[in-house]
Amino acid sequence: MIYKGYAYDSEVELEDDNRKMWHMIVDPNGRTLSLYELPQIFQRVGPYNMVSQEIFETAVDELIQTL
């Protein structure tokens, strides 16, 4: 997903009995934001859930508002 220059990325961690997906936002400069920079709505998405377009766009809008 890409929205206003920000991109959604994920990293899959495979374990013996499950699979976790870590969610990330990459800024327009290509820098992956740290967990502490991510809006609460994005932090609440667990590793067993998918990020929706709506949640991603809301998170990006919140990021832009804090700049």
N, C-alpha and C positions, 0 to 999 in steps of 0.2 A: 504494500500500500504506500502511496505517496500522496501527501497533502501539504500544500503551501511550502513545498521544498523540503519537508521533513519526510523521512522514510521509516516504515516499520520493518524491523528485522527480528529474527528469532534464532535461537540456538537450541538444538535438541540434545538432551542428556539421556542416553540409554542406560538403563539399569537391568538387572536380571529379570525383574518381575514387572517393570513399568517403564514409562517414557515420560520425561518432563520437558516442557517447552518454556524456555526463558525468553521473555519479551523485552525488546529494546526499541528505543527511538534514536534515529541518527539525524543530526541536524544538517542544515543545508551545506555546511562546510565538510561533512563527512565524519564528524566526531560523534561517537556513540555516547549518549548521555549517561551519567552515573545514576544509580538507583535513587540517590538523594535529590537529583534534579528533576525526576519524573513526577508529574502531578499525581495526586492521590488516586484519582479515578483509574489511572493506568497501573499504579502499584497494586491495586486491589485485584487485578486479574491474576489468578493463580496459574501455576505451571501445568495444570491439567485442563485449562480452559483456553479457548481461542479468543483473540482480540477482534472485536467487531470494527467495522469501518466507523461506526458512530462513536465508539469509545476512543479510537485512535484520533479522529478529528476533534473531539472534545478536548483530549489531552494536548494536542498541538495548539488549539486555540488558547488554552490556559497557559501554555509555555510562552506563546507570543505576547500575551497580556502582561507577563511578568518581566519582559525585556525593557 
